[in-house]
Amino acid sequence: MSQEAAELLKRALALPADERADMASTLMDTLDAAVDENVEAAWQEEIGRRMEELRSGKVSTIPWDDVREKARILLHT
């Protein structure tokens, strides 16, 4: 990180949380143009594949309470 960027970061971190969030959002928006254009198509294909697996019965969903409990156990082990 350049000295200039480090100084900007230091100043940004001193801002109130809402202003930091606005700044972070604006910075993230400027990166969207750099995203691979094929990503959206790939996600749509993946979503379609997963939906078909659900419809066909190849896979099934797991209730959120079960997932949360399993995660709690794994995280506290």
C-alpha positions as protocol buffer text, in pm:
chain_id: "A"
residue {
  index: 1
  type: MET
  ca { x: 0 y: 0 z: 0 }
}
residue {
  index: 2
  type: SER
  ca { x: 139 y: 338 z: -91 }
}
residue {
  index: 3
  type: GLN
  ca { x: 203 y: 604 z: 172 }
}
residue {
  index: 4
  type: GLU
  ca { x: -81 y: 811 z: 28 }
}
residue {
  index: 5
  type: ALA
  ca { x: -323 y: 517 z: 50 }
}
residue {
  index: 6
  type: ALA
  ca { x: -210 y: 438 z: 405 }
}
residue {
  index: 7
  type: GLU
  ca { x: -275 y: 800 z: 507 }
}
residue {
  index: 8
  type: LEU
  ca { x: -619 y: 796 z: 343 }
}
residue {
  index: 9
  type: LEU
  ca { x: -700 y: 471 z: 523 }
}
residue {
  index: 10
  type: LYS
  ca { x: -589 y: 617 z: 856 }
}
residue {
  index: 11
  type: ARG
  ca { x: -810 y: 920 z: 802 }
}
residue {
  index: 12
  type: ALA
  ca { x: -1103 y: 708 z: 683 }
}
residue {
  index: 13
  type: LEU
  ca { x: -1082 y: 483 z: 990 }
}
residue {
  index: 14
  type: ALA
  ca { x: -1122 y: 792 z: 1209 }
}
residue {
  index: 15
  type: LEU
  ca { x: -1461 y: 870 z: 1053 }
}
residue {
  index: 16
  type: PRO
  ca { x: -1790 y: 774 z: 1221 }
}
residue {
  index: 17
  type: ALA
  ca { x: -1921 y: 429 z: 1131 }
}
residue {
  index: 18
  type: ASP
  ca { x: -2197 y: 556 z: 900 }
}
residue {
  index: 19
  type: GLU
  ca { x: -1950 y: 763 z: 697 }
}
residue {
  index: 20
  type: ARG
  ca { x: -1706 y: 469 z: 678 }
}
residue {
  index: 21
  type: ALA
  ca { x: -1990 y: 248 z: 552 }
}
residue {
  index: 22
  type: ASP
  ca { x: -2083 y: 504 z: 285 }
}
residue {
  index: 23
  type: MET
  ca { x: -1721 y: 533 z: 180 }
}
residue {
  index: 24
  type: ALA
  ca { x: -1676 y: 154 z: 166 }
}
residue {
  index: 25
  type: SER
  ca { x: -1991 y: 118 z: -43 }
}
residue {
  index: 26
  type: THR
  ca { x: -1876 y: 384 z: -287 }
}
residue {
  index: 27
  type: LEU
  ca { x: -1533 y: 222 z: -318 }
}
residue {
  index: 28
  type: MET
  ca { x: -1690 y: -120 z: -377 }
}
residue {
  index: 29
  type: ASP
  ca { x: -1913 y: 26 z: -648 }
}
residue {
  index: 30
  type: THR
  ca { x: -1605 y: 145 z: -836 }
}
residue {
  index: 31
  type: LEU
  ca { x: -1474 y: -213 z: -846 }
}
residue {
  index: 32
  type: ASP
  ca { x: -1788 y: -357 z: -1005 }
}
residue {
  index: 33
  type: ALA
  ca { x: -1667 y: -259 z: -1353 }
}
residue {
  index: 34
  type: ALA
  ca { x: -1359 y: -475 z: -1301 }
}
residue {
  index: 35
  type: VAL
  ca { x: -1564 y: -788 z: -1234 }
}
residue {
  index: 36
  type: ASP
  ca { x: -1548 y: -1063 z: -1495 }
}
residue {
  index: 37
  type: GLU
  ca { x: -1850 y: -1025 z: -1724 }
}
residue {
  index: 38
  type: ASN
  ca { x: -1898 y: -1403 z: -1731 }
}
residue {
  index: 39
  type: VAL
  ca { x: -1958 y: -1423 z: -1357 }
}
residue {
  index: 40
  type: GLU
  ca { x: -2327 y: -1329 z: -1379 }
}
residue {
  index: 41
  type: ALA
  ca { x: -2390 y: -1590 z: -1648 }
}
residue {
  index: 42
  type: ALA
  ca { x: -2204 y: -1852 z: -1445 }
}
residue {
  index: 43
  type: TRP
  ca { x: -2413 y: -1771 z: -1135 }
}
residue {
  index: 44
  type: GLN
  ca { x: -2735 y: -1796 z: -1335 }
}
residue {
  index: 45
  type: GLU
  ca { x: -2626 y: -2135 z: -1467 }
}
residue {
  index: 46
  type: GLU
  ca { x: -2538 y: -2253 z: -1115 }
}
residue {
  index: 47
  type: ILE
  ca { x: -2871 y: -2132 z: -976 }
}
residue {
  index: 48
  type: GLY
  ca { x: -3055 y: -2315 z: -1253 }
}
residue {
  index: 49
  type: ARG
  ca { x: -2860 y: -2635 z: -1184 }
}
residue {
  index: 50
  type: ARG
  ca { x: -2935 y: -2618 z: -813 }
}
residue {
  index: 51
  type: MET
  ca { x: -3305 y: -2546 z: -871 }
}
residue {
  index: 52
  type: GLU
  ca { x: -3328 y: -2847 z: -1103 }
}
residue {
  index: 53
  type: GLU
  ca { x: -3162 y: -3068 z: -841 }
}
residue {
  index: 54
  type: LEU
  ca { x: -3423 y: -2954 z: -589 }
}
residue {
  index: 55
  type: ARG
  ca { x: -3714 y: -3007 z: -830 }
}
residue {
  index: 56
  type: SER
  ca { x: -3595 y: -3353 z: -930 }
}
residue {
  index: 57
  type: GLY
  ca { x: -3547 y: -3464 z: -570 }
}
residue {
  index: 58
  type: LYS
  ca { x: -3177 y: -3529 z: -624 }
}
residue {
  index: 59
  type: VAL
  ca { x: -3109 y: -3303 z: -326 }
}
residue {
  index: 60
  type: SER
  ca { x: -3325 y: -3179 z: -41 }
}
residue {
  index: 61
  type: THR
  ca { x: -3320 y: -2878 z: 183 }
}
residue {
  index: 62
  type: ILE
  ca { x: -3223 y: -2881 z: 549 }
}
residue {
  index: 63
  type: PRO
  ca { x: -3427 y: -2682 z: 802 }
}
residue {
  index: 64
  type: TRP
  ca { x: -3247 y: -2369 z: 922 }
}
residue {
  index: 65
  type: ASP
  ca { x: -3275 y: -2473 z: 1288 }
}
residue {
  index: 66
  type: ASP
  ca { x: -3084 y: -2796 z: 1208 }
}
residue {
  index: 67
  type: VAL
  ca { x: -2813 y: -2610 z: 1018 }
}
residue {
  index: 68
  type: ARG
  ca { x: -2776 y: -2351 z: 1293 }
}
residue {
  index: 69
  type: GLU
  ca { x: -2748 y: -2618 z: 1563 }
}
residue {
  index: 70
  type: LYS
  ca { x: -2488 y: -2814 z: 1367 }
}
residue {
  index: 71
  type: ALA
  ca { x: -2288 y: -2496 z: 1306 }
}
residue {
  index: 72
  type: ARG
  ca { x: -2308 y: -2408 z: 1676 }
}
residue {
  index: 73
  type: ILE
  ca { x: -2175 y: -2749 z: 1769 }
}
residue {
  index: 74
  type: LEU
  ca { x: -1894 y: -2734 z: 1512 }
}
residue {
  index: 75
  type: LEU
  ca { x: -1789 y: -2384 z: 1619 }
}
residue {
  index: 76
  type: HIS
  ca { x: -1780 y: -2471 z: 1987 }
}
residue {
  index: 77
  type: THR
  ca { x: -1588 y: -2796 z: 1948 }
}
